Amino acid sequence: MTESTAPGLTIGQLEAKYPMYCKAMRLLLKEGCTLKQIQRTVCWDRLEILHNSLPKSYKSPEYLFLLFRREWEQHKASLAGAGA
């Protein structure tokens, strides 16, 4: 998705909703969605627009996916260790 396919959205509006897009990606990971499934979501598209527009301020969705997946896997491991 590009800015032309997201009519009416400004970079400022996307920046304001950045935490929400990250939270959505975290929830999708928690639900067990694959990378391909997440790549077809609105949150991925919006994160991609932000990264392409302001690459020094916003990481790529691919990077965020790997970061959030690692966080989730560490969280699951800590839960498993606490139950032992």
C-alpha positions as a LaTeX table, in Angstrom:
\begin{tabular}{lrrr}
\hline
Residue & $x$ (\AA) & $y$ (\AA) & $z$ (\AA) \\
\hline
Met1 & 0.00 & 0.00 & 0.00 \\
Thr2 & 1.24 & 3.48 & $-0.74$ \\
Glu3 & 0.17 & 6.90 & 0.37 \\
Ser4 & $-1.99$ & 7.19 & $-2.74$ \\
Thr5 & $-3.98$ & 4.12 & $-1.68$ \\
Ala6 & $-4.54$ & 5.49 & 1.82 \\
Pro7 & $-6.56$ & 8.60 & 0.93 \\
Gly8 & $-6.98$ & 11.27 & 3.54 \\
Leu9 & $-4.26$ & 9.98 & 5.87 \\
Thr10 & $-1.44$ & 12.33 & 6.68 \\
Ile11 & 1.94 & 11.37 & 8.03 \\
Gly12 & 0.95 & 13.11 & 11.26 \\
Gln13 & $-2.12$ & 10.92 & 11.60 \\
Leu14 & $-0.06$ & 7.81 & 10.93 \\
Glu15 & 2.54 & 8.90 & 13.48 \\
Ala16 & $-0.19$ & 9.45 & 16.07 \\
Lys17 & $-1.42$ & 5.88 & 15.56 \\
Tyr18 & 2.04 & 4.26 & 15.46 \\
Pro19 & 1.66 & 2.68 & 18.93 \\
Met20 & $-1.67$ & 1.20 & 17.85 \\
Tyr21 & $-0.13$ & $-0.36$ & 14.71 \\
Cys22 & 2.66 & $-1.88$ & 16.82 \\
Lys23 & 0.13 & $-3.22$ & 19.31 \\
Ala24 & $-1.88$ & $-4.75$ & 16.46 \\
Met25 & 1.21 & $-6.53$ & 15.16 \\
Arg26 & 1.99 & $-7.84$ & 18.65 \\
Leu27 & $-1.57$ & $-9.16$ & 18.98 \\
Leu28 & $-1.37$ & $-10.86$ & 15.59 \\
Leu29 & 1.86 & $-12.56$ & 16.64 \\
Lys30 & 0.26 & $-13.64$ & 19.92 \\
Glu31 & $-2.60$ & $-15.18$ & 17.92 \\
Gly32 & $-0.07$ & $-17.18$ & 15.91 \\
Cys33 & $-0.32$ & $-15.37$ & 12.58 \\
Thr34 & 2.46 & $-15.97$ & 10.09 \\
Leu35 & 4.60 & $-13.30$ & 8.46 \\
Lys36 & 2.64 & $-13.66$ & 5.21 \\
Gln37 & $-0.65$ & $-13.18$ & 7.04 \\
Ile38 & 0.61 & $-10.12$ & 8.88 \\
Gln39 & 1.98 & $-8.62$ & 5.65 \\
Arg40 & $-1.60$ & $-8.47$ & 4.33 \\
Thr41 & $-2.86$ & $-6.32$ & 7.21 \\
Val42 & $-3.56$ & $-2.61$ & 7.50 \\
Cys43 & $-1.08$ & $-2.26$ & 10.36 \\
Trp44 & 1.73 & $-3.63$ & 8.16 \\
Asp45 & 0.81 & $-1.24$ & 5.35 \\
Arg46 & 0.72 & 1.77 & 7.66 \\
Leu47 & 4.03 & 0.84 & 9.30 \\
Glu48 & 5.53 & 0.48 & 5.84 \\
Ile49 & 4.29 & 3.93 & 4.83 \\
Leu50 & 5.81 & 5.45 & 7.95 \\
His51 & 9.13 & 3.68 & 7.38 \\
Asn52 & 9.28 & 4.68 & 3.72 \\
Ser53 & 8.39 & 8.28 & 4.53 \\
Leu54 & 10.57 & 8.69 & 7.63 \\
Pro55 & 13.14 & 5.85 & 7.64 \\
Lys56 & 15.33 & 7.49 & 10.28 \\
Ser57 & 12.40 & 7.72 & 12.69 \\
Tyr58 & 10.54 & 4.46 & 12.04 \\
Lys59 & 11.92 & 0.94 & 11.62 \\
Ser60 & 10.74 & $-1.29$ & 8.80 \\
Pro61 & 7.79 & $-3.58$ & 9.46 \\
Glu62 & 10.10 & $-6.54$ & 8.82 \\
Tyr63 & 12.41 & $-5.40$ & 11.62 \\
Leu64 & 9.47 & $-4.78$ & 13.96 \\
Phe65 & 8.07 & $-8.22$ & 13.15 \\
Leu66 & 11.35 & $-9.89$ & 14.11 \\
Leu67 & 11.69 & $-7.75$ & 17.24 \\
Phe68 & 8.14 & $-8.39$ & 18.42 \\
Arg69 & 8.38 & $-12.11$ & 17.60 \\
Arg70 & 11.54 & $-12.38$ & 19.70 \\
Glu71 & 9.82 & $-10.51$ & 22.56 \\
Trp72 & 6.83 & $-12.87$ & 22.36 \\
Glu73 & 9.01 & $-15.98$ & 22.29 \\
Gln74 & 10.96 & $-14.76$ & 25.32 \\
His75 & 7.71 & $-14.04$ & 27.15 \\
Lys76 & 6.38 & $-17.53$ & 26.39 \\
Ala77 & 9.66 & $-19.06$ & 27.57 \\
Ser78 & 9.52 & $-17.10$ & 30.83 \\
Leu79 & 5.94 & $-18.26$ & 31.40 \\
Ala80 & 6.96 & $-21.86$ & 30.76 \\
Gly81 & 9.89 & $-21.50$ & 33.17 \\
Ala82 & 7.68 & $-20.00$ & 35.87 \\
Gly83 & 5.29 & $-22.95$ & 35.64 \\
Ala84 & 8.03 & $-25.51$ & 36.16 \\
\hline
\end{tabular}
